[in-house]
Amino acid sequence: MATTVRDPRADTAPASLQLPGIILGVGLGGFLDGILLHQFLQWHHMLSSTNHDRIGVRYYDPHTVSGLEMNTVWDGIFHTVCWLAVLGGLAVLYSRVTTGRRQVWASRVLWGWILTGWGLFNLVEGLLDHQILGIHHVHGGPYQVWWDIAFLVLGALLVAGGGLLRRGARPFVPAAPGTGRDGRAA
């Protein structure tokens, strides 16, 4: 009877960066949306199109003080969700990568998943808030449909770009203690 010797290293696959990368990408993409489109450009707020929405949310005119106050509250709730996503992504990443934590930030695999998460944020938020619920649009006005389409196209390009970035990357394998960046003995 033949016996086989199992290599214990074969059972310990490197921790996947997919989940933390996607969560980080969603949070960071939301932050970019909120900071750039809500605050700097002031193109929209969370409830700035509820006068034409599809779910009956009360309209808070962002051009009045009381309306802007309510929109700012909802923008703050949105930013809180983004912040929690970033914290959650970092927590999952920290729990999965126990050695070689500095290396992970240079990993094309992680950044590919972050781009994918950002693209998924754009696609979900663009379809849900802009199209299905209609609570706001990227940039209201006569060309709002084109701005909304561009937002969705950007989301698809980010997902594709994240996939391309991961495709050419070496898998992230954290170095064991006492090894160099390439995993070999130091």
Phi and psi in degrees as a GROMACS rama.xvg file:
@    title "Ramachandran Plot"
@    xaxis  label "Phi"
@    yaxis  label "Psi"
@TYPE xy
-88.7894  141.559  ALA-2
-111.958  145.205  THR-3
-111.765  142.644  THR-4
-103.473  121.759  VAL-5
-89.5023  137.309  ARG-6
-81.1554  116.887  ASP-7
-62.6155  -24.2712  PRO-8
-69.2275  -21.679  ARG-9
-67.8877  -24.7174  ALA-10
-87.4881  -9.00108  ASP-11
-109.915  81.9678  THR-12
-71.9447  150.002  ALA-13
-62.4739  148.469  PRO-14
-62.2215  137.852  ALA-15
-74.3899  136.985  SER-16
-95.3097  1.41119  LEU-17
-60.6235  -56.7429  GLN-18
-62.9237  -50.9853  LEU-19
-63.71  -35.5972  PRO-20
-63.9183  -44.3033  GLY-21
-65.806  -44.2328  ILE-22
-62.6654  -44.2549  ILE-23
-60.8396  -41.9561  LEU-24
-63.6833  -40.3578  GLY-25
-62.1929  -47.9815  VAL-26
-64.3857  -46.8451  GLY-27
-68.1104  -37.8836  LEU-28
-63.6017  -39.7309  GLY-29
-64.6039  -40.9757  GLY-30
-60.7945  -44.756  PHE-31
-61.919  -43.66  LEU-32
-58.5306  -50.5732  ASP-33
-65.8271  -42.5636  GLY-34
-72.6623  -46.3201  ILE-35
-75.1302  -53.1859  LEU-36
-83.1328  -35.4159  LEU-37
-83.9431  -42.929  HIS-38
-99.0015  -57.6002  GLN-39
-69.3667  -56.0586  PHE-40
-81.1248  -24.757  LEU-41
53.1737  42.3844  GLN-42
-77.6113  -32.8117  TRP-43
-158.417  166.971  HIS-44
-128.454  176.93  HIS-45
-58.6411  -35.9067  MET-46
-118.423  27.1597  LEU-47
-75.1161  -9.92793  SER-48
-120.227  23.4711  SER-49
-72.4523  -7.3012  THR-50
-71.449  -13.2948  ASN-51
-129.542  20.5829  HIS-52
-74.0724  176.935  ASP-53
-110.039  7.53633  ARG-54
-126.344  -0.681614  ILE-55
82.4571  25.3522  GLY-56
-71.9866  138.361  VAL-57
-57.9576  140.438  ARG-58
-83.0129  129.723  TYR-59
-118.578  97.993  TYR-60
-59.9935  115.14  ASP-61
-69.9765  -3.511  PRO-62
-95.8733  5.49164  HIS-63
-115.685  157.361  THR-64
-62.4397  -48.2301  VAL-65
-66.1196  -37.2604  SER-66
-67.9771  -40.3257  GLY-67
-66.4769  -36.8223  LEU-68
-60.8187  -46.3256  GLU-69
-67.2626  -40.2852  MET-70
-63.7641  -36.6598  ASN-71
-66.7772  -37.4356  THR-72
-60.1103  -46.3637  VAL-73
-69.6223  -33.5777  TRP-74
-62.3196  -39.167  ASP-75
-64.1816  -39.5485  GLY-76
-62.9233  -42.7312  ILE-77
-60.0278  -45.8807  PHE-78
-65.4666  -33.7838  HIS-79
-63.6293  -42.7592  THR-80
-63.0062  -41.8436  VAL-81
-62.031  -44.2638  CYS-82
-61.3643  -43.8622  TRP-83
-64.1479  -36.4335  LEU-84
-64.1143  -43.8124  ALA-85
-63.2097  -45.9929  VAL-86
-60.9596  -42.7594  LEU-87
-63.4141  -43.0636  GLY-88
-62.1212  -42.0328  GLY-89
-65.1754  -39.2229  LEU-90
-64.6971  -43.5589  ALA-91
-65.6238  -42.5041  VAL-92
-60.8343  -45.8622  LEU-93
-61.2775  -39.1848  TYR-94
-72.9963  -27.9692  SER-95
-88.3645  -29.6146  ARG-96
-108.94  101.777  VAL-97
-99.0867  -19.2085  THR-98
-131.584  154.967  THR-99
67.6739  35.1037  GLY-100
-63.9784  -29.5414  ARG-101
-68.8039  -35.651  ARG-102
-63.4577  -33.3604  GLN-103
-61.3001  -31.2007  VAL-104
-71.5373  -17.2433  TRP-105
-94.7418  0.633355  ALA-106
-76.129  123.487  SER-107
-65.6073  -25.2158  ARG-108
-64.1763  -49.0705  VAL-109
-61.0565  -48.4767  LEU-110
-66.9439  -29.9881  TRP-111
-64.6389  -42.1645  GLY-112
-68.9719  -34.7765  TRP-113
-64.5467  -44.1107  ILE-114
-61.2489  -40.3445  LEU-115
-62.2758  -43.1058  THR-116
-61.9301  -41.4057  GLY-117
-62.6987  -43.9002  TRP-118
-62.7426  -40.6829  GLY-119
-63.8646  -38.3226  LEU-120
-57.0907  -50.2746  PHE-121
-59.6975  -43.2575  ASN-122
-66.5708  -47.2697  LEU-123
-68.0736  -48.5541  VAL-124
-64.8021  -39.6769  GLU-125
-65.27  -41.1621  GLY-126
-74.6114  -45.4767  LEU-127
-72.2265  -59.4712  LEU-128
-75.7315  -39.1614  ASP-129
-82.5548  -42.7862  HIS-130
-98.6159  -54.6968  GLN-131
-74.3934  -54.5832  ILE-132
-82.8269  -34.9595  LEU-133
68.4714  27.8  GLY-134
-78.7112  -21.4475  ILE-135
-161.589  166.002  HIS-136
-128.158  161.988  HIS-137
-55.959  -50.7274  VAL-138
-147.025  105.674  HIS-139
-63.8562  160.448  GLY-140
126.331  -167.433  GLY-141
-66.1231  -21.7715  PRO-142
-108.723  20.2846  TYR-143
-60.5924  -33.5114  GLN-144
-63.3092  -36.6208  VAL-145
-70.5036  -38.4009  TRP-146
-64.1879  -41.2567  TRP-147
-64.8198  -40.4531  ASP-148
-64.8184  -42.8693  ILE-149
-60.3633  -38.0842  ALA-150
-62.7468  -42.6002  PHE-151
-68.1928  -39.9682  LEU-152
-63.9839  -41.9445  VAL-153
-58.8677  -42.666  LEU-154
-58.9511  -45.458  GLY-155
-64.3754  -39.5562  ALA-156
-65.713  -37.749  LEU-157
-66.0305  -40.8658  LEU-158
-62.5456  -46.013  VAL-159
-64.7263  -43.2465  ALA-160
-62.3767  -39.5703  GLY-161
-62.7969  -40.1297  GLY-162
-64.8852  -41.3428  GLY-163
-66.3969  -39.0189  LEU-164
-63.9801  -41.2638  LEU-165
-70.915  -35.164  ARG-166
-59.1658  -40.7633  ARG-167
-90.0588  5.6186  GLY-168
-94.1351  151.33  ALA-169
-77.1706  145.786  ARG-170
-59.8928  143.389  PRO-171
-79.9074  117.469  PHE-172
-124.305  106.235  VAL-173
-61.2073  140  PRO-174
-70.0948  141.503  ALA-175
-73.8357  156.197  ALA-176
-55.0439  136.618  PRO-177
86.613  7.93324  GLY-178
-115.084  162.625  THR-179
-82.4599  -171.634  GLY-180
-63.0106  -29.8734  ARG-181
-88.4039  2.84867  ASP-182
89.7296  -2.54238  GLY-183
-87.4602  160.712  ARG-184
-58.3933  134.804  ALA-185
